[in-house]
Amino acid sequence: MTLYVAALLIGVIAGLRTMTALAAVSWAARLGALGVGGTWLAFLGYKYTPWILTAAALAELVTDQLPATPSRTVPVQFGARILTGALSGAAVGTTAGSWPIGAAVGAVGAIMGTLGGAALRSRGASAFHKDRPAALLEDVVAIGGASAIVSLLG
C-alpha cells in the first residue's frame, strides 16, 4: 500500500468519524510510525496529544448516538471532517515526502467517507429498522479501519 493510498483511506475514516482518524494518526506519530518530528505536524506526536484526541474520539462515539446530533453533511460537520481528513492525510503524506499531496488526498477521502458513510448508514438503518445498529457497525468499521491503516504504516 502506498502512503498516498493510506492518506486517502485515513481521510475516508475521518469522513466516517471525525476524530477517530486524527487520534489514530496521532498515536502512529507518537509511536514513531509516522515521521512528523521537526515538521509543523510534530504536535501530533507530543506526549499528551494522542490521549486528548482519543478522548475526543470516544466522546464523538457517544454523541453520535444522540438523537439531537446533526447530520454529518451539514456545513460545520462536513467541514470538520474535511479538515481532519486533510490533517490526517498530511501527516501520512509527510512520511511520503509531501504533506500538501497527503492533505489533498486526505480531504478527498474525507468527502468520500462523509457522503458514502451517510448513504450506507441510511441504508443500514433502513435494513435494521433502527439507526443504532447501523451506527455501531459504522463505529466498528471506523475504529478497525483506522487501526489497520496505521498498523500498516509502522
C-alpha positions in Angstrom: 0.0 0.0 0.0 1.5 3.3 -0.9 1.4 6.1 1.6 -0.9 8.2 -0.6 -3.4 5.4 -0.6 -3.1 5.3 3.1 -3.7 9.1 3.2 -6.9 8.6 1.1 -8.1 5.8 3.4 -7.4 7.7 6.6 -9.4 10.5 5.0 -12.3 8.1 4.4 -12.1 7.2 8.1 -12.3 10.9 9.0 -15.5 11.1 6.9 -17.0 8.3 9.0 -15.8 9.6 12.4 -14.2 13.0 12.6 -11.8 12.4 15.4 -11.0 8.7 15.0 -8.7 9.3 12.1 -6.8 12.1 13.8 -6.5 10.1 17.0 -5.1 7.1 15.1 -2.6 9.2 13.2 -1.5 10.9 16.4 -0.9 7.5 18.0 1.1 6.5 15.0 3.2 9.7 15.3 3.7 9.2 19.0 4.9 5.6 18.5 7.2 6.6 15.7 5.4 5.1 12.8 4.9 8.5 11.2 7.9 10.8 10.7 6.4 14.1 11.6 9.1 15.2 14.1 10.6 18.5 13.2 7.6 19.5 10.9 4.6 21.6 11.6 2.8 18.4 12.3 5.1 17.4 15.2 2.4 18.3 17.7 0.6 15.1 16.7 3.4 13.0 18.3 3.6 15.1 21.6 3.1 13.2 24.8 -0.5 14.2 25.6 -1.8 14.8 22.1 -2.9 11.1 21.4 -4.6 10.9 24.7 -6.5 14.2 24.1 -7.5 13.1 20.6 -8.6 9.7 21.8 -10.8 11.3 24.5 -12.4 13.4 21.8 -12.9 10.4 19.5 -14.5 8.5 22.4 -16.8 11.4 23.1 -17.7 11.5 19.4 -18.7 7.9 19.5 -21.1 8.7 22.3 -22.5 11.9 20.9 -23.1 10.3 17.5 -25.7 8.1 19.1 -27.7 11.0 20.4 -30.9 12.0 18.5 -30.1 15.7 18.5 -26.7 15.2 16.8 -26.8 17.0 13.4 -26.2 15.2 10.1 -22.6 14.8 9.0 -23.5 16.6 5.8 -24.4 19.9 7.4 -21.7 22.5 6.6 -20.0 22.6 10.1 -19.9 18.8 10.4 -18.8 18.3 6.8 -16.1 20.9 7.1 -14.7 19.4 10.3 -14.5 16.0 8.6 -12.7 17.5 5.6 -10.3 19.4 7.9 -9.4 16.3 10.0 -9.1 14.2 6.9 -6.7 16.7 5.4 -4.7 17.0 8.6 -4.5 13.2 8.9 -3.6 12.8 5.3 -1.0 15.5 5.6 0.7 13.5 8.5 0.8 10.4 6.3 1.9 12.5 3.3 4.8 14.0 5.3 6.2 10.5 5.7 6.0 10.1 1.9 7.8 13.5 1.4 4.8 15.7 0.5 2.3 16.9 3.1 0.3 19.0 0.6 -0.4 16.0 -1.6 -1.3 13.9 1.5 -3.6 16.7 2.8 -5.3 17.0 -0.6 -5.8 13.2 -0.9 -6.9 13.0 2.8 -9.5 15.7 2.1 -10.8 13.9 -0.9 -11.0 10.7 1.2 -13.0 12.6 3.9 -15.5 13.8 1.3 -15.9 10.2 0.0 -16.2 8.9 3.6 -18.7 11.5 4.6 -21.0 11.1 1.7 -20.6 7.3 1.3 -20.8 6.8 5.1 -24.1 8.8 5.3 -25.6 6.8 2.4 -24.5 3.4 3.9 -25.7 4.3 7.4 -29.1 5.3 6.0 -29.4 2.0 4.2 -28.3 0.1 7.3 -30.8 2.0 9.4 -33.5 1.0 7.0 -32.4 -2.6 6.9 -32.2 -2.8 10.7 -35.3 -0.6 11.2 -33.2 1.3 13.7 -30.3 3.7 13.5 -28.3 2.4 16.4 -27.1 -0.9 14.9 -26.0 0.9 11.8 -24.2 3.5 13.8 -22.4 0.8 15.9 -21.4 -1.1 12.7 -20.0 2.2 11.4 -18.1 2.7 14.6 -16.5 -0.8 14.2 -15.6 0.0 10.6 -14.0 3.3 11.5 -12.0 2.1 14.5 -11.0 -1.1 12.8 -10.1 0.7 9.6 -8.1 3.4 11.3 -6.2 0.7 13.3 -5.4 -1.3 10.2 -4.2 1.7 8.3 -1.9 3.0 10.9 -0.6 -0.5 11.7 0.4 -0.9 8.0 2.4 2.4 8.3 4.6 1.0 11.0 
